[in-house]
Amino acid sequence: MVVPGVYDALGARMAQSVGFDAMFQTGYGTSATLFGMPDYGFVGAAETLDNARRICSAVSTPVIVDADTGYGGALNVRRLVQQLESAGAAGMFLEDQIWPKRCGHMQGKDVTPHSEYTEKLGAALDARQSKDFVVVARTDARATLGLEDAIQRGVDNYKTGADVIFIEAPLSISEMKQIGSSINAPLVANMIEGGATPLQPAKSLHDMGFSLVLYPLSVLYASTAASLRVLHELHKSGTVASKPSDIVSFDQFNEIVGLSEMRTLEEHYRTLHRDVT
């Protein structure tokens, strides 16, 4: 399964309109679009939950939420899972970084003792009301403890009960193949343009053993590039008429945000009112 990253309700509606089976609420994108700041521990539980509520209410496609470290201990994770389920989320990613965490492809991160993470993972699994709520156990130990330790954490996390295992930021195709052959569980491959892990086509990743192929930042980076092109053109020439391919039409955009559906409902309620009177 290929899963795109989204960071707001509009992006979620676009991903749904294209036909993706699931989407990922990216913490990196949340930090960038809410605060204009890097994924460096600035997003907390409140921002993650608020964004999840907006995104999940906008689409019917399952949304898996980047819940970072769970924003505290086991009890905090328990409450967060309950709130995410209430918001309509289909699952969460829970990682083992020390707070303040940072993007998994950045330097300077560290991980908690595995026993501490196991407590939080156990709390997440215990708190969910539905077994369909997917808990993805992520470890960032590759960067600090090495690949073997990261793989062992992944194996242990699956034994604890995680639904999907995520070894963040392997550095080579060889390492990715080793992960795929060493962990007998559903696995995440995280494809970040310019990140630490070599980009590979989804089919190649599936052949290595990765069942969930995540592209968390592709939409954010593409939107940023398109916006910069339009802004530069507008600043230089005072018009964007020369770049029509970079801009959707008025009607196209209104279709994405559901204007036709609203008009249909509006007419339905107007008809009901006329029938009553």
Secondary structure, 3 states (H helix, E strand, C coil): CEEEEECCHHHHHHHHHHCCCCEEECHHHHHHHHHCCCCCCCCCHHHHHHHHHHHHHHCCCCEEEECCCCCCCHHHHHHHHHHHHHHCCCEEEEECECCCCCCCCCCCCCECCHHHHHHHHHHHHHHCCCCCCEEEEEECHHHCCCHHHHHHHHHHHHHHCCCEEEECCCCCHHHHHHHHHHCCCCEEEECCCCCCCCCCCHHHHHHHCCCEEEECCHHHHHHHHHHHHHHHHHHHHCCCCCCHHHCCCHHHHHHHCCHHHHHHHHHHHHHHHHHHC
